[in-house]
Amino acid sequence: MIASGATNTTAGVLVLVVGPSGVGKDTLLRGAQAYFADDDRVSFAVRTITRPYDPNERHRVVTITEFERVRVDGGFALWWQAHGLHYGVPISIDADLAAGRMIVCNASRTIIADVRRRYSATAVIEITAARDERLARLNARAREETSEIERRLDRHVAMSDADGADIVIENSGAPDIGIRALIEALGSHLGPRAHGVQQTPATS
């Protein structure tokens, strides 16, 4: 779901990073965020989630009641539900987009078509990985029971032509390879650098 209203034509671009559980989105996003830390053209959205604190992702923890209050009050630009949890992206991304920034958001594949209708400048980067690799990662993070892991692996999201990714990154290999691929994908959507901003070189 997204906030209601007319198509939002902005100077910036909204980049949705999508992919099923276990493909390594959090790892790739942390690496990319570290790389662009000193680049004021890029902002990584902090999600609100009805899930306890998780060291793998920086997010705002709320109850379902709190989540619904923020949603009803218009505090989210994007929101969705998955795996029994509620996810929200703050409305503040609209101001950043208006200012010409690139907003990078870990998002659900189910909202792609709606987001593209709402935000004229939207790009989608899909992360994929082999099923065995996904299983190993989900087991390693020890967040869910075995039955829940199996449900995540078997979950299928129907993708229409409007949901298609602009860039697909296969992330079954070493994390550094996937991080570099995401950095390059994000870099392809960046505008001119603001005066005086220095970008930290990526590690090999």
C-alpha positions in Angstrom: 0.0 0.0 0.0 1.0 3.6 -0.5 -0.2 7.0 0.6 -3.1 8.2 -1.5 -2.7 11.1 -3.9 -1.7 12.0 -7.4 1.5 10.8 -9.1 4.4 12.3 -7.3 6.8 13.8 -9.9 10.1 14.6 -8.1 13.7 15.5 -8.8 15.0 12.4 -7.0 14.5 8.7 -7.5 13.0 6.1 -5.3 14.9 2.8 -5.5 13.1 -0.3 -4.2 15.4 -3.2 -3.3 13.3 -6.3 -3.3 13.7 -10.1 -3.1 12.5 -13.1 -1.1 13.7 -14.0 2.4 17.3 -15.2 2.6 18.7 -13.6 -0.6 20.9 -11.3 1.5 19.2 -7.9 1.1 20.2 -6.7 4.6 23.9 -7.5 4.0 24.0 -5.8 0.6 22.2 -2.8 1.9 24.5 -2.4 4.9 27.5 -2.5 2.6 26.0 0.0 0.2 25.0 2.3 3.0 28.5 2.3 4.4 29.9 3.1 0.9 27.5 6.1 0.4 27.7 7.3 4.0 29.3 10.6 3.0 27.3 11.2 -0.1 24.4 13.6 0.5 22.7 12.5 -2.7 21.7 9.2 -1.2 19.4 8.4 1.8 18.6 4.9 3.0 15.0 4.7 4.4 14.6 3.5 8.0 11.6 1.2 8.2 9.1 0.9 11.0 8.3 -2.7 11.7 6.2 -4.6 14.2 9.1 -6.8 15.0 11.5 -6.8 18.0 15.0 -5.4 17.7 17.1 -7.2 15.2 20.9 -6.6 14.9 20.8 -7.3 11.2 18.7 -4.2 10.4 18.3 -0.8 11.9 14.6 -0.2 12.2 12.0 1.5 14.4 10.2 -1.0 16.6 6.5 -0.5 17.3 3.4 -2.4 18.3 0.6 -3.1 15.9 -1.5 -0.4 17.7 1.3 2.2 17.3 1.8 1.2 13.7 -1.9 1.7 12.9 -1.9 5.1 14.6 1.0 6.3 12.5 -0.6 5.0 9.3 -4.0 6.6 10.0 -2.2 9.9 10.8 -0.5 9.8 7.4 2.9 9.1 8.8 3.9 6.5 6.2 4.6 7.0 2.5 4.5 3.2 2.0 3.3 0.3 4.0 2.6 -3.4 3.6 2.2 -6.7 5.5 4.3 -9.9 5.2 4.9 -12.9 7.3 2.6 -11.6 10.0 4.4 -8.3 10.4 3.6 -4.7 9.4 6.2 -2.6 7.6 6.1 1.1 7.0 8.4 3.7 5.3 8.1 7.3 6.7 6.4 10.0 4.8 9.6 12.1 5.1 11.0 10.3 2.0 8.7 12.6 0.0 10.7 15.7 1.1 14.0 14.0 0.3 12.8 13.1 -3.1 11.6 16.6 -3.7 15.1 17.8 -2.7 16.6 15.6 -5.5 17.9 12.7 -3.4 17.9 9.1 -4.2 16.0 7.1 -1.6 16.9 3.5 -1.2 14.3 1.3 0.4 14.1 -2.4 1.4 10.6 -3.2 0.2 8.1 -5.9 -0.7 7.6 -7.0 -4.2 3.9 -6.8 -3.7 3.9 -3.0 -3.7 6.0 -2.4 -6.8 3.1 -1.6 -9.3 1.4 0.7 -6.8 4.7 2.6 -6.1 5.4 3.0 -9.8 2.0 4.6 -10.2 2.5 6.9 -7.3 6.2 7.9 -7.9 7.1 8.8 -11.4 10.8 8.2 -10.8 11.0 4.7 -9.4 13.7 2.0 -10.0 13.5 -1.6 -8.8 16.6 -3.7 -8.0 15.8 -7.4 -7.4 18.1 -9.6 -5.3 18.0 -13.3 -6.0 19.9 -16.3 -4.7 19.8 -20.1 -5.0 17.4 -21.9 -2.7 20.1 -23.8 -0.8 21.9 -20.5 -0.1 18.7 -18.9 1.1 18.1 -21.8 3.5 21.6 -21.6 4.9 21.2 -17.8 5.5 17.8 -18.1 7.1 19.0 -20.8 9.5 22.1 -18.8 10.4 20.1 -15.7 11.4 18.0 -17.9 13.8 15.1 -15.5 13.7 12.4 -18.1 12.8 11.4 -21.7 13.6 12.1 -24.3 11.0 8.4 -24.3 9.9 8.4 -20.6 9.3 11.7 -20.8 7.3 10.1 -23.4 5.0 7.1 -21.1 4.5 9.4 -18.2 3.6 11.3 -20.4 1.1 8.1 -21.6 -0.5 6.3 -18.2 -0.6 5.6 -17.2 -4.1 4.7 -13.6 -5.1 3.1 -13.3 -8.4 4.9 -10.6 -10.5 3.2 -8.8 -13.4 4.9 -6.9 -16.1 4.5 -3.8 -14.0 6.4 -5.4 -11.2 9.5 -6.3 -13.3 12.9 -5.3 -12.0 15.1 -2.8 -13.8 18.2 -4.6 -12.5 18.6 -8.2 -11.1 21.5 -9.1 -8.8 22.3 -12.8 -8.3 23.7 -13.0 -4.7 24.7 -16.6 -4.2 28.4 -15.8 -3.9 30.6 -13.9 -1.6 29.0 -10.8 0.1 31.6 -8.4 -1.4 30.5 -9.4 -4.9 26.9 -8.7 -4.2 27.7 -5.4 -2.4 29.8 -4.2 -5.3 27.0 -5.1 -7.7 24.4 -3.1 -5.6 26.7 -0.1 -5.3 27.2 -0.1 -9.1 23.4 -0.4 -9.6 22.7 2.5 -7.3 25.4 4.6 -8.8 23.7 4.2 -12.2 20.7 6.2 -10.9 22.7 9.0 -9.2 22.7 12.6 -10.4 25.6 15.1 -10.1 27.4 15.2 -6.8 26.8 18.1 -4.5 29.7 20.5 -4.1 32.2 19.4 -1.5 30.9 15.9 -0.9 33.5 13.2 -1.0 32.7 9.5 -1.7 34.5 6.8 0.2 36.2 4.2 -2.1 34.7 0.8 -2.0 36.7 -2.1 -0.6 37.7 -4.9 -2.9 
